[in-house]
Every structure is written in C-alpha cells, then in structure tokens.
Amino acid sequence: IFQYAKKLFLSRRAGRAQALEFIRKNAANALSMANLIVGLSSILCSLNRQYHYSCWLLLLGFLLDLADGAVARQLNACSALGAKLDDFADFTSFGLATALLLQPRGVLDGLLAIAYVLAVFARLCFFSSGIPFTYRGLPCPYASSLLASTFLLTGGHVTLLRVAAIAMVLFMVDRGFYPHDKVLESQSWKKAIYAGGIAAVLFSPTTVAPVYYLAWSVSYIIFPFAIWSCKA
C-alpha cells in the first residue's frame, strides 16, 4: 500500500509539473491567440457595420498585444512559433481589422485600405532595427489604437479617419526609431497607465476611454523618446 501510494503521489506530482510547464510555455501563445480571436471578431463586426464594437475590440487587442510579449519574456517562453503567432495576430487585428474602419466604398478608399494593410505588413516583416529595445517605424498597435479612438470620439467621421490613416501609414513606413516601451516591464508609471487602460475599457464612460487611448497613443507617436524611452 505504501509503495502504491508513493507511486501515485509521484505520478501526480510529475503530472502537475508537466501541466505547469505546459502553461508556462503557452501562456504568451494563449494571449496571442486571444488577440487573433479579437481581431477576427472585429473584422466580423465591421463587415456587419457594427464599427463601434469593432473599435472596442481593437482597444482590447492593443492591451493583449502589450501583455503577450511581457509574459513570454518574464516566463522565458519566447519561441519562433510564438513570434509567428504574435505577428499573425497583429496583422489580423492591427492590419486587416483596423483597415476596415476606413469603410472603403470606391477605388481611392480601397487603395487607402490596401496601403494601410501593406504598411502594417511591411512594418511587421521587414523593419528590423538591430538595436536592443528599439523599433524601426511606428509599431502598428499604436496606429490602430489611435484610429479606433478617433472613430469613437468623432462618431465615425470617415474623412477625418482617413486623414489619420494616411498619417499612420507614413509613420509606419518611415524608418525612424521608436523605443521598445515594454510597459509591463518598465517604470511603475507605465504599469499604472496600462492598468488605467484596462479600467478605461471595463468601467469608464464611452467618452473617457477613447480620450485616454488617444492621449496614450499620441504621446508615444509624437514624443517617443522624450516620454516613452525605456530604461528597463
């Protein structure tokens, strides 16, 4: 009986250790998958002309994207598969889903949406800075956050949104440097801003959260090193 109990205890402990290791290796992948699902859901909302819900989903994807990299680094679970999944989720949420907010109706509108998607594609695939803690070109989640916030604040003013999209395309294809902000792994005030972003999505009135995310995005886009330069 003692030997049986010992084997049972050891097998359960080994199973628990394997389960914890599986969770450690796939926690970041789960966040990337959640971001992918959010992006696909946002696309479906836009196709059904429910752009308001699409914008809120994009803001949620913005939070998920900031979290998955931090989780992967903290748990030492970075992998090639995880990086590919993260890029595909980013392309879906911050490329395709965000471009649909532009509501293309004609040829020029369609070309702008295509240009936006290609800018995100180029930013994700070809803009490697080679410098630690530094991006080359504006990270597409911030461009998406700005467009989603602008849409919510203006009630879907298409002309203003398209002007903002053109500006974001120029920022993304420009090879200027942006700091790797690492919000959840840096100074306490950055973590507080992230926590405020969660609270804004969950609890704030609909006019407060878009202003919060717009200010967050604009501060990073316009003053990347003056405010957001990472020293972690």
C-alpha positions in Angstrom: 0.0 0.0 0.0 2.9 2.4 0.8 4.6 1.7 -2.5 1.3 2.2 -4.4 0.6 5.5 -2.5 4.2 6.7 -3.2 3.9 5.9 -7.0 0.5 7.6 -7.1 1.9 10.7 -5.3 5.0 10.9 -7.6 2.9 10.4 -10.7 0.5 13.2 -9.7 3.4 15.5 -8.9 5.0 14.7 -12.2 1.7 15.4 -13.9 1.3 18.7 -12.1 4.8 19.7 -13.0 4.1 18.9 -16.7 0.9 20.9 -16.6 2.7 23.9 -15.1 5.4 23.7 -17.7 2.8 23.5 -20.4 1.1 26.6 -19.0 4.4 28.4 -18.8 5.4 27.7 -22.4 2.0 28.6 -23.8 0.7 31.5 -21.7 2.0 34.1 -24.1 0.7 32.0 -27.1 -2.7 32.0 -25.4 -2.6 35.8 -25.2 -1.6 36.0 -28.9 -4.5 33.6 -29.8 -6.9 35.8 -27.8 -5.6 38.8 -29.8 -6.2 36.9 -33.0 -9.7 36.0 -32.0 -10.4 39.6 -31.0 -9.1 40.7 -34.4 -11.3 38.2 -36.3 -14.3 39.3 -34.2 -13.5 42.9 -35.0 -13.5 42.1 -38.7 -16.9 40.4 -38.4 -18.3 43.4 -36.6 -17.0 45.8 -39.3 -18.5 43.6 -42.1 -21.8 43.8 -40.3 -21.4 47.6 -40.0 -21.0 47.4 -36.2 -18.0 49.6 -36.2 -18.5 50.8 -32.6 -18.0 47.3 -31.3 -15.1 46.8 -33.7 -13.2 49.7 -32.2 -13.6 48.4 -28.6 -12.3 45.1 -29.7 -9.3 46.7 -31.3 -8.5 48.6 -28.0 -8.8 45.3 -26.2 -6.4 43.8 -28.7 -4.0 46.6 -28.0 -3.9 45.6 -24.4 -3.4 41.9 -25.2 -0.5 42.7 -27.6 1.3 44.7 -24.9 0.8 41.8 -22.5 1.8 38.8 -24.5 5.4 39.9 -25.1 5.9 40.7 -21.5 4.5 37.4 -20.4 6.8 35.5 -22.8 9.9 37.3 -21.6 9.0 37.0 -17.9 8.3 33.3 -18.2 11.3 32.7 -20.6 8.9 31.2 -23.1 9.9 33.0 -26.3 9.9 30.8 -29.3 9.8 31.0 -33.1 6.2 29.7 -33.2 5.1 32.2 -30.6 6.7 35.1 -32.6 4.9 33.9 -35.8 1.6 33.6 -34.0 2.1 37.1 -32.5 2.8 38.6 -35.9 -0.2 36.9 -37.5 -2.4 38.1 -34.7 -1.0 41.7 -35.0 -1.5 41.6 -38.8 -5.1 40.4 -38.3 -6.1 42.9 -35.6 -4.0 46.0 -36.4 -3.8 45.5 -40.2 -7.0 43.9 -41.6 -9.4 44.8 -38.8 -8.2 48.3 -38.5 -8.3 49.0 -42.2 -11.9 48.0 -42.3 -12.7 51.0 -40.1 -11.9 53.2 -43.1 -15.1 51.9 -44.7 -13.8 51.8 -48.3 -16.6 52.4 -50.8 -14.7 53.5 -54.0 -11.4 52.9 -55.7 -9.5 55.5 -53.8 -10.9 54.4 -50.5 -10.0 50.8 -51.4 -6.5 51.8 -52.3 -6.0 53.6 -49.0 -7.2 50.5 -47.1 -4.8 48.3 -49.1 -2.0 50.8 -48.5 -2.7 50.6 -44.7 -2.6 46.8 -44.7 0.6 46.8 -46.7 2.2 49.3 -44.3 1.4 47.0 -41.4 2.7 44.0 -43.3 6.0 45.8 -44.1 6.3 47.0 -40.6 5.9 43.5 -39.2 8.0 41.6 -41.7 10.8 43.9 -42.9 11.6 46.6 -40.4 14.2 45.1 -38.0 16.1 47.8 -36.2 19.0 45.6 -35.0 19.2 47.8 -31.9 18.0 46.4 -28.5 14.9 48.0 -27.1 14.2 49.9 -30.3 11.7 49.6 -33.1 12.2 50.9 -36.6 9.0 52.5 -37.7 5.8 53.1 -35.7 4.5 49.9 -34.1 1.2 49.2 -35.7 -0.8 48.6 -32.4 -0.4 52.3 -31.6 -1.6 53.3 -35.0 -4.6 51.1 -34.6 -5.3 52.4 -31.1 -5.3 56.0 -32.5 -7.6 55.2 -35.3 -10.1 53.3 -33.1 -10.1 56.1 -30.6 -10.6 58.7 -33.3 -13.5 56.7 -34.7 -15.2 56.5 -31.3 -14.6 60.2 -30.5 -15.8 61.5 -33.8 -18.7 59.1 -34.2 -17.2 57.6 -37.3 -16.2 60.7 -39.2 -14.8 58.9 -42.3 -12.9 61.9 -43.8 -11.0 62.6 -40.6 -10.4 58.9 -40.0 -8.9 58.6 -43.5 -6.6 61.6 -43.0 -5.4 60.0 -39.7 -4.9 56.7 -41.5 -2.7 58.4 -44.1 -0.6 59.9 -41.4 -0.3 56.5 -39.6 0.8 54.9 -42.9 3.6 57.5 -43.2 4.7 56.9 -39.6 4.8 53.1 -40.1 6.7 53.1 -43.3 9.2 55.7 -42.1 12.3 54.1 -40.7 12.7 56.4 -37.8 13.3 54.9 -34.4 10.8 54.2 -31.7 11.6 52.9 -28.2 10.6 49.4 -27.2 8.4 50.8 -24.4 7.9 47.4 -22.6 5.1 48.9 -20.5 4.7 46.0 -18.1 8.4 45.5 -17.5 9.4 49.1 -17.0 8.8 52.0 -14.7 5.8 52.0 -12.3 4.1 54.9 -14.1 3.9 52.9 -17.3 2.3 50.0 -15.5 -0.1 52.4 -14.0 -1.0 53.7 -17.5 -1.6 50.1 -18.6 -3.8 49.4 -15.5 -5.7 52.6 -16.4 -6.2 51.3 -19.9 -7.8 48.2 -18.5 -10.0 50.2 -16.2 -11.0 52.5 -19.1 -12.1 49.7 -21.3 -14.1 47.9 -18.5 -15.5 50.7 -16.4 -15.2 54.2 -18.0 -17.9 56.0 -19.9 -17.7 55.7 -23.6 -16.3 59.3 -23.9 -13.5 58.8 -21.4 -11.8 55.6 -22.7 -11.3 56.9 -26.3 -9.7 60.1 -24.9 -7.4 58.0 -22.7 -6.2 55.8 -25.5 -5.9 58.7 -27.9 -3.7 60.6 -25.4 -1.7 57.4 -24.8 -1.1 56.7 -28.5 -0.3 60.3 -29.4 2.2 60.7 -26.6 4.1 57.6 -27.9 3.8 58.6 -31.6 4.8 62.3 -31.2 7.2 62.1 -28.1 8.6 58.5 -28.3 11.9 59.2 -26.6 11.1 62.3 -24.6 8.3 60.4 -22.7 8.5 56.7 -23.5 12.2 55.9 -23.8 12.7 52.6 -22.0 15.4 52.3 -19.4 14.5 48.8 -18.2 
